[in-house]
């Protein structure tokens, strides 16, 4: 028996992506398409092919678009309007019918093909292997979102602390005599002060003391949360 | 209710409660899908069997992480993909995607050494599978997931880390390439399927 005949006899229905049976004829299915949708589909082919002067490329691009439309139709993912437009094209156009039959044969061939099977002992081998393992606890049980948020907050506080400190070194003055020490614009920013920052002195400043205090408290909070979580898991 | 009637989610719930033996049900349900998908990455059945076994062991160990937000098969195929790539990387084989130029060269070499006449069994099944093996791993995988894994374009996208639209285009291209391979290597068998002369207007 020839493959084509065999496939037409053996094709089975398959879920919601089953293509329309070629024996049903193209008129079955959704309501008739309006002329506008049909024009849209065929115009695509004409417009694209007009872009090329080389007849080979022209033919290839036209065929590609037709195939894309037909694959969508066969896979059942085209819109109802496109679907009925393709139905009408299939009823009237021999080229579309021919291509449709060709693609549908590939589709049915793939639908009816079989899967490869491993050796007979496969299930037994797997079960013997998993007997040596345990199901690991779910990731969410040992990854606490609060800890992640805490770490994020810690780094955010550090960055904010440094930014605040840097800005505290600027001399902010609105207006003034119109002269500026930074790019000639107002407000005047005294960058010289920033260059003259005494690091050893800075670490004795109130800002740093407050910042370090917050960081240490947050560090203790994180450690506490971690230890509590560990205790619960036990 | 018999064990075979249980849904995947019910089986998983009971395994997590301690009924380890029920995992055999899941293995039996998905072993062919998993094995076929792994074969899209490697030609060796021995390697495919080893990888498939590893997939099920990994799936078992991570079962508590399956939250039921997607189908079990979708989750399992993600494990198949990562396990296959990891295994083959270890073996220093090229498992890169279709867009990799080296893969193209490799596939062309593989193709040139292929002789359709040496096929012991010229059945339809053997022909389709042989033709799929001539495709790139990604093309073979997308076809298998769509037709045999019963996955939607969205689910395939989730497994392969692509947008559904990209999956759709890839599926179209993969089927066209498959058709070309079949026409090239199984011209006698597919003549009736793909040539315009065979069409008889009703």
Interface residues (C-beta under 8 A of the other chain):
Chain A: X2 X3 X4 X5 X6 X7 X15 X23 X25 X67 X68 X71 X72 X75 X77 X94 X97 X98 X101 X102 X103 X105 X106 X107 X109 X110 X111 X112 X113 X114 X115 X116 X117 X118 X119 X122 X123 X125 X126 X127 X129 X130 X131 X133 X134 X135 X136 X137 X138 X139 X140 X141
Chain B: X15 X16 X20 X21 X23 X24 X27 X28 X31 X32 X33 X35 X36 X39 X48 X49 X52 X53 X56 X57 X60 X61 X62 X63 X64 X65 X124 X125 X128 X129 X143 X147 X148 X150 X153 X168 X171 X172 X175 X176 X178 X179 X189 X190 X192 X193 X194 X196 X198 X199 X201 X202
